[in-house]
Amino acid sequence: TKGAVAFTDASGFTALTERLAQSPYGAEMLSDCLNKFMTPLIAIINRHKGDVIKFSGDAISVLWPYEDKEKDGARMAVLRASACCIELHKELHNFDTGIPLKDDTSRPNSAKGKLSSLTSVRKMSAPALTGSSSSSPTGTPVRSETQIYTPAEPETVRLTLHIGVGMGEVSMFHVGGKIRDYEQYEYVLAGPPMSQISIAEPLAASGETVLSPQAWCALDPLDVEEGFPIQDNKDFHRLDSLLEQGALAVRESIAQLDSLPFQGLTESDTQHLALISRYIPRNVFQKLQNPTGT
């Protein structure tokens, strides 16, 4: 098949795993962080009609397939991929995991906190003089100052995405077999787009998407705005934003795909669900079957 392929990689994952490795509940906390990060990521991909092909730790491979008979098939596949990447950066850039980058050792004398002064003024009434017929109608202003220490918010581990996009002929392989009493398979993509994203993704800095020459040439010049040139490889192009023409084409394409009959699986489709289980790691599948572990 042919398609646009995106490889999304999360920066900050190594720092997150190293930090959580120090906790007795690190595995559970890591799972929770990934779920909070991956859930909106996958939802955005689904909205742009991409197929999540493979998880590789904190990275995801996504395919937007098209057929030659489709009008503007290549252009629309790359456009939906580009629109998806732009929204991913918008929604998930600098994603706060809530996990402190290091133990919080802030103290009142620490430079991390903020020391401020609170000044108050109040009036002290003059004491009435014994035997006097009057007392001071106004008080004596008294000024007092209190120092208040506000602890600094602990610096937390944050995740950001950098993404490479390629386009072209894609081969899909089902690799695996039976291991004792369990069948385990991997769904693997191969072809020129995979070689393209292996160059494009490292060229993308944190919060950026880089398109291969093939993906860029599939677009109309009025579809997207290019970012500043990539000095290390000027054949590849940094994606900045969608122009009005490109944004309109994406909305129309998604609306057209939304109008098609639903072709997904349901829980009652036991035959196909049994086949899918072969592509899920055994320990993960067992957890899905018995979430409570009882």
Secondary structure, 3 states (H helix, E strand, C coil): CEEEEEEEEEECHHHHHHHHCCCCCHHHHHHHHHHHHHHHHHHHHHHCCCEEEEEECCEEEEEEEECCCCCCHHHHHHHHHHHHHHHHHHHHCCEEEEEECCCCCCCCCCCCCEEEEEEEEEEECCCCCCCCCCCCCCCEEEEEEEEEEECCCCCEEEEEEEEEEEEEECEEEEEEEEECCEEEEEEEEECHHHHHHHHHHHHCCCCCEEECHHHHHCCCCCCEEECCCCCCCCCCEEEEEECHHHHHHHHHHHHHHHCCCCCCCCCCCHHHHHHHHHHCCHHHHHHHHCCCCC
